[in-house]
Structures are given as C-alpha cells and as structure tokens.
C-alpha cells in the first residue's frame, strides 16, 4: 500500500485536492476533521478543561473552537500542550482506519501539519498543496465567514 500525505496552508485547497482523489475511489483520512471530533469527547474535554480552563467551552459544554484557536495560535506553549493531547489520539485513530483499507493500493492522509507533527515519517510520499496568500485569504473568508483581520491574527 502506498501511503500519501497531503498537506498545505489553511485555504490552500487540500480538501479540494482530496475530493478529486475521492472521486477516483481513493480513501482519504481527514486528520484535521478527526482531530476536531476528539475535542468534544468527554475524556478529552476534561483534559482540555484542566489545561485551559472552563472559558473555552460554549453554553452547551462543547469546546468553542474560536476561543481555543485564539489561545493556542497566540501562545506556542499552549499549542504544544493541545497538540500533545490530540496528536496521539489522531495517530491511533489513523492506525485503526488504515487497517480497514490495508488491501487498497493507495490511501491519503490530509493534514495541515504533517511535518510539524512528525507524521511525515509514516508516508511514502507527500503532496503539498499551495495557493497565493490573497487567494487563501479569500477562500477562508468565504468558507469560515470571518474577516481578513481575524485570519491574519
């Protein structure tokens, strides 16, 4: 089996590229999507509460991704703490997912931080998707309904 990582900056078009591969019946593990799912598992929420306090939860007790992002993307130590909690869970989940597709010729693993997380070591090849900064900003504004200033912060 050929394991291929797909990475790139936010708004670069990773998901669009993966959709093209999925049309060709190539299975794609969406690491960033799976990581977000872990954020609202009770066992993980307890650890997040311990690491970051109650202030990052919304009124329904779920992690407020905007608040969490504003904390971790402005503080490298906080980002490291969050990553040390989430990355092992995603890695384990990917390993389980991979077993389901072990007879496939190819699989793809989409993640924004393949190199930073060290996951690149697990792949036979890496595809980096890129786009000009102004186009990425335009895409993010449309997709997430946020301002350019919020993106640049």
mmCIF file of the C-alpha atoms, coordinates in Angstrom:
data_MODEL
# 
_entry.id   MODEL 
# 
loop_
_atom_site.group_PDB 
_atom_site.id 
_atom_site.type_symbol 
_atom_site.label_atom_id 
_atom_site.label_alt_id 
_atom_site.label_comp_id 
_atom_site.label_asym_id 
_atom_site.label_entity_id 
_atom_site.label_seq_id 
_atom_site.pdbx_PDB_ins_code 
_atom_site.Cartn_x 
_atom_site.Cartn_y 
_atom_site.Cartn_z 
_atom_site.occupancy 
_atom_site.B_iso_or_equiv 
_atom_site.pdbx_formal_charge 
_atom_site.auth_seq_id 
_atom_site.auth_comp_id 
_atom_site.auth_asym_id 
_atom_site.auth_atom_id 
_atom_site.pdbx_PDB_model_num 
ATOM 1   C CA . UNK A 1 1   ? 0.000   0.000  0.000  1.00 0.00 ? 1   UNK A CA 1 
ATOM 2   C CA . UNK A 1 2   ? 1.223   3.453  -0.894 1.00 0.00 ? 2   UNK A CA 1 
ATOM 3   C CA . UNK A 1 3   ? 0.569   5.939  1.918  1.00 0.00 ? 3   UNK A CA 1 
ATOM 4   C CA . UNK A 1 4   ? 0.475   9.530  0.738  1.00 0.00 ? 4   UNK A CA 1 
ATOM 5   C CA . UNK A 1 5   ? 0.249   12.595 2.945  1.00 0.00 ? 5   UNK A CA 1 
ATOM 6   C CA . UNK A 1 6   ? -1.457  15.744 1.697  1.00 0.00 ? 6   UNK A CA 1 
ATOM 7   C CA . UNK A 1 7   ? -0.566  18.997 3.397  1.00 0.00 ? 7   UNK A CA 1 
ATOM 8   C CA . UNK A 1 8   ? -0.639  22.730 2.835  1.00 0.00 ? 8   UNK A CA 1 
ATOM 9   C CA . UNK A 1 9   ? -1.518  26.008 4.473  1.00 0.00 ? 9   UNK A CA 1 
ATOM 10  C CA . UNK A 1 10  ? -5.030  26.880 5.525  1.00 0.00 ? 10  UNK A CA 1 
ATOM 11  C CA . UNK A 1 11  ? -7.124  27.735 2.477  1.00 0.00 ? 11  UNK A CA 1 
ATOM 12  C CA . UNK A 1 12  ? -4.621  26.223 0.057  1.00 0.00 ? 12  UNK A CA 1 
ATOM 13  C CA . UNK A 1 13  ? -7.078  23.716 -1.404 1.00 0.00 ? 13  UNK A CA 1 
ATOM 14  C CA . UNK A 1 14  ? -6.183  20.485 0.415  1.00 0.00 ? 14  UNK A CA 1 
ATOM 15  C CA . UNK A 1 15  ? -9.804  19.431 0.735  1.00 0.00 ? 15  UNK A CA 1 
ATOM 16  C CA . UNK A 1 16  ? -10.490 20.133 -2.945 1.00 0.00 ? 16  UNK A CA 1 
ATOM 17  C CA . UNK A 1 17  ? -7.492  18.014 -3.955 1.00 0.00 ? 17  UNK A CA 1 
ATOM 18  C CA . UNK A 1 18  ? -8.646  15.218 -1.632 1.00 0.00 ? 18  UNK A CA 1 
ATOM 19  C CA . UNK A 1 19  ? -12.146 15.375 -3.115 1.00 0.00 ? 19  UNK A CA 1 
ATOM 20  C CA . UNK A 1 20  ? -10.610 14.781 -6.534 1.00 0.00 ? 20  UNK A CA 1 
ATOM 21  C CA . UNK A 1 21  ? -8.863  11.684 -5.217 1.00 0.00 ? 21  UNK A CA 1 
ATOM 22  C CA . UNK A 1 22  ? -12.071 10.502 -3.533 1.00 0.00 ? 22  UNK A CA 1 
ATOM 23  C CA . UNK A 1 23  ? -13.863 10.771 -6.892 1.00 0.00 ? 23  UNK A CA 1 
ATOM 24  C CA . UNK A 1 24  ? -11.229 8.301  -8.111 1.00 0.00 ? 24  UNK A CA 1 
ATOM 25  C CA . UNK A 1 25  ? -12.220 5.984  -5.205 1.00 0.00 ? 25  UNK A CA 1 
ATOM 26  C CA . UNK A 1 26  ? -9.045  6.603  -3.229 1.00 0.00 ? 26  UNK A CA 1 
ATOM 27  C CA . UNK A 1 27  ? -9.748  6.644  0.502  1.00 0.00 ? 27  UNK A CA 1 
ATOM 28  C CA . UNK A 1 28  ? -8.776  9.789  2.390  1.00 0.00 ? 28  UNK A CA 1 
ATOM 29  C CA . UNK A 1 29  ? -8.284  10.196 6.131  1.00 0.00 ? 29  UNK A CA 1 
ATOM 30  C CA . UNK A 1 30  ? -9.084  13.810 7.066  1.00 0.00 ? 30  UNK A CA 1 
ATOM 31  C CA . UNK A 1 31  ? -6.898  14.304 10.147 1.00 0.00 ? 31  UNK A CA 1 
ATOM 32  C CA . UNK A 1 32  ? -7.995  17.856 10.940 1.00 0.00 ? 32  UNK A CA 1 
ATOM 33  C CA . UNK A 1 33  ? -11.672 16.839 10.855 1.00 0.00 ? 33  UNK A CA 1 
ATOM 34  C CA . UNK A 1 34  ? -10.999 13.832 13.071 1.00 0.00 ? 34  UNK A CA 1 
ATOM 35  C CA . UNK A 1 35  ? -8.974  15.960 15.499 1.00 0.00 ? 35  UNK A CA 1 
ATOM 36  C CA . UNK A 1 36  ? -11.944 18.319 15.905 1.00 0.00 ? 36  UNK A CA 1 
ATOM 37  C CA . UNK A 1 37  ? -14.182 15.355 16.759 1.00 0.00 ? 37  UNK A CA 1 
ATOM 38  C CA . UNK A 1 38  ? -11.853 14.413 19.608 1.00 0.00 ? 38  UNK A CA 1 
ATOM 39  C CA . UNK A 1 39  ? -12.223 17.873 21.136 1.00 0.00 ? 39  UNK A CA 1 
ATOM 40  C CA . UNK A 1 40  ? -15.765 17.088 22.267 1.00 0.00 ? 40  UNK A CA 1 
ATOM 41  C CA . UNK A 1 41  ? -15.204 13.607 23.666 1.00 0.00 ? 41  UNK A CA 1 
ATOM 42  C CA . UNK A 1 42  ? -15.784 13.704 27.408 1.00 0.00 ? 42  UNK A CA 1 
ATOM 43  C CA . UNK A 1 43  ? -12.372 12.303 28.338 1.00 0.00 ? 43  UNK A CA 1 
ATOM 44  C CA . UNK A 1 44  ? -10.642 14.896 26.150 1.00 0.00 ? 44  UNK A CA 1 
ATOM 45  C CA . UNK A 1 45  ? -12.856 17.752 27.374 1.00 0.00 ? 45  UNK A CA 1 
ATOM 46  C CA . UNK A 1 46  ? -11.773 17.003 30.946 1.00 0.00 ? 46  UNK A CA 1 
ATOM 47  C CA . UNK A 1 47  ? -8.128  17.280 29.961 1.00 0.00 ? 47  UNK A CA 1 
ATOM 48  C CA . UNK A 1 48  ? -8.772  20.455 27.955 1.00 0.00 ? 48  UNK A CA 1 
ATOM 49  C CA . UNK A 1 49  ? -10.566 21.963 30.944 1.00 0.00 ? 49  UNK A CA 1 
ATOM 50  C CA . UNK A 1 50  ? -7.573  21.125 33.123 1.00 0.00 ? 50  UNK A CA 1 
ATOM 51  C CA . UNK A 1 51  ? -5.135  22.622 30.582 1.00 0.00 ? 51  UNK A CA 1 
ATOM 52  C CA . UNK A 1 52  ? -7.090  25.726 29.542 1.00 0.00 ? 52  UNK A CA 1 
ATOM 53  C CA . UNK A 1 53  ? -9.998  26.332 31.993 1.00 0.00 ? 53  UNK A CA 1 
ATOM 54  C CA . UNK A 1 54  ? -13.773 26.485 31.544 1.00 0.00 ? 54  UNK A CA 1 
ATOM 55  C CA . UNK A 1 55  ? -13.571 29.660 29.480 1.00 0.00 ? 55  UNK A CA 1 
ATOM 56  C CA . UNK A 1 56  ? -13.103 27.780 26.201 1.00 0.00 ? 56  UNK A CA 1 
ATOM 57  C CA . UNK A 1 57  ? -16.424 25.936 26.460 1.00 0.00 ? 57  UNK A CA 1 
ATOM 58  C CA . UNK A 1 58  ? -19.684 27.224 24.998 1.00 0.00 ? 58  UNK A CA 1 
ATOM 59  C CA . UNK A 1 59  ? -23.016 27.227 26.839 1.00 0.00 ? 59  UNK A CA 1 
ATOM 60  C CA . UNK A 1 60  ? -23.634 23.616 25.748 1.00 0.00 ? 60  UNK A CA 1 
ATOM 61  C CA . UNK A 1 61  ? -20.356 22.435 27.223 1.00 0.00 ? 61  UNK A CA 1 
ATOM 62  C CA . UNK A 1 62  ? -18.612 21.981 23.884 1.00 0.00 ? 62  UNK A CA 1 
ATOM 63  C CA . UNK A 1 63  ? -15.221 23.403 23.007 1.00 0.00 ? 63  UNK A CA 1 
ATOM 64  C CA . UNK A 1 64  ? -15.563 26.811 21.373 1.00 0.00 ? 64  UNK A CA 1 
ATOM 65  C CA . UNK A 1 65  ? -13.108 26.415 18.504 1.00 0.00 ? 65  UNK A CA 1 
ATOM 66  C CA . UNK A 1 66  ? -12.695 30.169 18.003 1.00 0.00 ? 66  UNK A CA 1 
ATOM 67  C CA . UNK A 1 67  ? -11.722 30.732 21.621 1.00 0.00 ? 67  UNK A CA 1 
ATOM 68  C CA . UNK A 1 68  ? -9.414  27.719 21.640 1.00 0.00 ? 68  UNK A CA 1 
ATOM 69  C CA . UNK A 1 69  ? -7.777  28.872 18.398 1.00 0.00 ? 69  UNK A CA 1 
ATOM 70  C CA . UNK A 1 70  ? -7.258  32.381 19.764 1.00 0.00 ? 70  UNK A CA 1 
ATOM 71  C CA . UNK A 1 71  ? -5.453  30.887 22.756 1.00 0.00 ? 71  UNK A CA 1 
ATOM 72  C CA . UNK A 1 72  ? -3.277  28.289 21.064 1.00 0.00 ? 72  UNK A CA 1 
ATOM 73  C CA . UNK A 1 73  ? -2.346  30.225 17.938 1.00 0.00 ? 73  UNK A CA 1 
ATOM 74  C CA . UNK A 1 74  ? -1.103  33.139 20.034 1.00 0.00 ? 74  UNK A CA 1 
ATOM 75  C CA . UNK A 1 75  ? 0.833   31.039 22.529 1.00 0.00 ? 75  UNK A CA 1 
ATOM 76  C CA . UNK A 1 76  ? 3.269   28.366 21.307 1.00 0.00 ? 76  UNK A CA 1 
ATOM 77  C CA . UNK A 1 77  ? 3.323   26.658 24.717 1.00 0.00 ? 77  UNK A CA 1 
ATOM 78  C CA . UNK A 1 78  ? -0.480  26.320 24.716 1.00 0.00 ? 78  UNK A CA 1 
ATOM 79  C CA . UNK A 1 79  ? -0.402  24.963 21.160 1.00 0.00 ? 79  UNK A CA 1 
ATOM 80  C CA . UNK A 1 80  ? 2.205   22.420 22.201 1.00 0.00 ? 80  UNK A CA 1 
ATOM 81  C CA . UNK A 1 81  ? 0.020   21.309 25.132 1.00 0.00 ? 81  UNK A CA 1 
ATOM 82  C CA . UNK A 1 82  ? -3.026  20.894 22.888 1.00 0.00 ? 82  UNK A CA 1 
ATOM 83  C CA . UNK A 1 83  ? -1.037  19.039 20.226 1.00 0.00 ? 83  UNK A CA 1 
ATOM 84  C CA . UNK A 1 84  ? 0.467   16.679 22.805 1.00 0.00 ? 84  UNK A CA 1 
ATOM 85  C CA . UNK A 1 85  ? -3.085  15.778 23.817 1.00 0.00 ? 85  UNK A CA 1 
ATOM 86  C CA . UNK A 1 86  ? -4.675  15.490 20.358 1.00 0.00 ? 86  UNK A CA 1 
ATOM 87  C CA . UNK A 1 87  ? -1.893  14.144 18.110 1.00 0.00 ? 87  UNK A CA 1 
ATOM 88  C CA . UNK A 1 88  ? -1.583  10.730 19.802 1.00 0.00 ? 88  UNK A CA 1 
ATOM 89  C CA . UNK A 1 89  ? -5.361  10.292 19.546 1.00 0.00 ? 89  UNK A CA 1 
ATOM 90  C CA . UNK A 1 90  ? -5.354  11.152 15.843 1.00 0.00 ? 90  UNK A CA 1 
ATOM 91  C CA . UNK A 1 91  ? -2.369  8.864  15.225 1.00 0.00 ? 91  UNK A CA 1 
ATOM 92  C CA . UNK A 1 92  ? -4.122  5.965  16.947 1.00 0.00 ? 92  UNK A CA 1 
ATOM 93  C CA . UNK A 1 93  ? -7.365  6.667  15.079 1.00 0.00 ? 93  UNK A CA 1 
ATOM 94  C CA . UNK A 1 94  ? -5.490  6.786  11.764 1.00 0.00 ? 94  UNK A CA 1 
ATOM 95  C CA . UNK A 1 95  ? -3.803  3.453  12.512 1.00 0.00 ? 95  UNK A CA 1 
ATOM 96  C CA . UNK A 1 96  ? -7.218  1.859  13.134 1.00 0.00 ? 96  UNK A CA 1 
ATOM 97  C CA . UNK A 1 97  ? -8.625  3.500  9.973  1.00 0.00 ? 97  UNK A CA 1 
ATOM 98  C CA . UNK A 1 98  ? -5.624  2.267  7.986  1.00 0.00 ? 98  UNK A CA 1 
ATOM 99  C CA . UNK A 1 99  ? -6.314  -1.364 8.906  1.00 0.00 ? 99  UNK A CA 1 
ATOM 100 C CA . UNK A 1 100 ? -9.721  -1.111 7.221  1.00 0.00 ? 100 UNK A CA 1 
ATOM 101 C CA . UNK A 1 101 ? -8.047  -0.206 3.940  1.00 0.00 ? 101 UNK A CA 1 
ATOM 102 C CA . UNK A 1 102 ? -4.930  -2.389 4.104  1.00 0.00 ? 102 UNK A CA 1 
ATOM 103 C CA . UNK A 1 103 ? -5.763  -4.103 0.798  1.00 0.00 ? 103 UNK A CA 1 
ATOM 104 C CA . UNK A 1 104 ? -6.040  -0.813 -1.074 1.00 0.00 ? 104 UNK A CA 1 
ATOM 105 C CA . UNK A 1 105 ? -3.324  0.223  -3.492 1.00 0.00 ? 105 UNK A CA 1 
ATOM 106 C CA . UNK A 1 106 ? -3.251  3.802  -2.133 1.00 0.00 ? 106 UNK A CA 1 
ATOM 107 C CA . UNK A 1 107 ? -4.569  5.824  0.781  1.00 0.00 ? 107 UNK A CA 1 
ATOM 108 C CA . UNK A 1 108 ? -4.284  9.526  1.505  1.00 0.00 ? 108 UNK A CA 1 
ATOM 109 C CA . UNK A 1 109 ? -3.900  11.335 4.809  1.00 0.00 ? 109 UNK A CA 1 
ATOM 110 C CA . UNK A 1 110 ? -4.887  15.009 4.743  1.00 0.00 ? 110 UNK A CA 1 
ATOM 111 C CA . UNK A 1 111 ? -3.433  17.210 7.474  1.00 0.00 ? 111 UNK A CA 1 
ATOM 112 C CA . UNK A 1 112 ? -2.268  20.798 7.669  1.00 0.00 ? 112 UNK A CA 1 
ATOM 113 C CA . UNK A 1 113 ? 0.663   19.971 9.937  1.00 0.00 ? 113 UNK A CA 1 
ATOM 114 C CA . UNK A 1 114 ? 2.106   16.692 8.664  1.00 0.00 ? 114 UNK A CA 1 
ATOM 115 C CA . UNK A 1 115 ? 5.681   17.948 9.026  1.00 0.00 ? 115 UNK A CA 1 
ATOM 116 C CA . UNK A 1 116 ? 5.214   19.756 12.347 1.00 0.00 ? 116 UNK A CA 1 
ATOM 117 C CA . UNK A 1 117 ? 3.529   16.727 13.922 1.00 0.00 ? 117 UNK A CA 1 
ATOM 118 C CA . UNK A 1 118 ? 6.182   14.293 12.708 1.00 0.00 ? 118 UNK A CA 1 
ATOM 119 C CA . UNK A 1 119 ? 3.565   12.251 10.823 1.00 0.00 ? 119 UNK A CA 1 
ATOM 120 C CA . UNK A 1 120 ? 5.503   12.736 7.575  1.00 0.00 ? 120 UNK A CA 1 
ATOM 121 C CA . UNK A 1 121 ? 7.734   9.820  8.615  1.00 0.00 ? 121 UNK A CA 1 
ATOM 122 C CA . UNK A 1 122 ? 4.784   7.448  8.146  1.00 0.00 ? 122 UNK A CA 1 
ATOM 123 C CA . UNK A 1 123 ? 4.238   8.247  4.463  1.00 0.00 ? 123 UNK A CA 1 
ATOM 124 C CA . UNK A 1 124 ? 5.768   7.083  1.219  1.00 0.00 ? 124 UNK A CA 1 
ATOM 125 C CA . UNK A 1 125 ? 5.182   10.468 -0.410 1.00 0.00 ? 125 UNK A CA 1 
ATOM 126 C CA . UNK A 1 126 ? 3.911   13.920 0.497  1.00 0.00 ? 126 UNK A CA 1 
ATOM 127 C CA . UNK A 1 127 ? 1.846   16.211 -1.726 1.00 0.00 ? 127 UNK A CA 1 
ATOM 128 C CA . UNK A 1 128 ? 1.989   19.862 -0.717 1.00 0.00 ? 128 UNK A CA 1 
ATOM 129 C CA . UNK A 1 129 ? -0.929  21.961 -1.948 1.00 0.00 ? 129 UNK A CA 1 
ATOM 130 C CA . UNK A 1 130 ? -0.226  25.655 -2.300 1.00 0.00 ? 130 UNK A CA 1 
ATOM 131 C CA . UNK A 1 131 ? -2.043  28.801 -3.357 1.00 0.00 ? 131 UNK A CA 1 
ATOM 132 C CA . UNK A 1 132 ? -1.191  32.513 -3.286 1.00 0.00 ? 132 UNK A CA 1 
ATOM 133 C CA . UNK A 1 133 ? -1.831  34.223 0.056  1.00 0.00 ? 133 UNK A CA 1 
ATOM 134 C CA . UNK A 1 134 ? -4.543  36.539 -1.306 1.00 0.00 ? 134 UNK A CA 1 
ATOM 135 C CA . UNK A 1 135 ? -6.461  33.570 -2.736 1.00 0.00 ? 135 UNK A CA 1 
ATOM 136 C CA . UNK A 1 136 ? -6.126  31.635 0.531  1.00 0.00 ? 136 UNK A CA 1 
ATOM 137 C CA . UNK A 1 137 ? -7.462  34.616 2.486  1.00 0.00 ? 137 UNK A CA 1 
ATOM 138 C CA . UNK A 1 138 ? -10.407 34.944 0.084  1.00 0.00 ? 138 UNK A CA 1 
ATOM 139 C CA . UNK A 1 139 ? -11.246 31.241 0.451  1.00 0.00 ? 139 UNK A CA 1 
ATOM 140 C CA . UNK A 1 140 ? -11.026 31.312 4.241  1.00 0.00 ? 140 UNK A CA 1 
ATOM 141 C CA . UNK A 1 141 ? -13.245 34.420 4.441  1.00 0.00 ? 141 UNK A CA 1 
ATOM 142 C CA . UNK A 1 142 ? -15.882 32.710 2.287  1.00 0.00 ? 142 UNK A CA 1 
ATOM 143 C CA . UNK A 1 143 ? -15.644 29.340 3.998  1.00 0.00 ? 143 UNK A CA 1 
ATOM 144 C CA . UNK A 1 144 ? -15.484 30.462 7.630  1.00 0.00 ? 144 UNK A CA 1 
ATOM 145 C CA . UNK A 1 145 ? -17.360 33.776 7.360  1.00 0.00 ? 145 UNK A CA 1 
ATOM 146 C CA . UNK A 1 146 ? -14.597 35.679 9.145  1.00 0.00 ? 146 UNK A CA 1 
ATOM 147 C CA . UNK A 1 147 ? -12.752 38.905 8.447  1.00 0.00 ? 147 UNK A CA 1 
ATOM 148 C CA . UNK A 1 148 ? -9.293  39.227 6.976  1.00 0.00 ? 148 UNK A CA 1 
ATOM 149 C CA . UNK A 1 149 ? -8.087  40.642 10.295 1.00 0.00 ? 149 UNK A CA 1 
ATOM 150 C CA . UNK A 1 150 ? -9.312  37.524 12.116 1.00 0.00 ? 150 UNK A CA 1 
ATOM 151 C CA . UNK A 1 151 ? -7.460  35.375 9.603  1.00 0.00 ? 151 UNK A CA 1 
ATOM 152 C CA . UNK A 1 152 ? -4.223  37.312 9.946  1.00 0.00 ? 152 UNK A CA 1 
ATOM 153 C CA . UNK A 1 153 ? -4.368  37.190 13.736 1.00 0.00 ? 153 UNK A CA 1 
# 
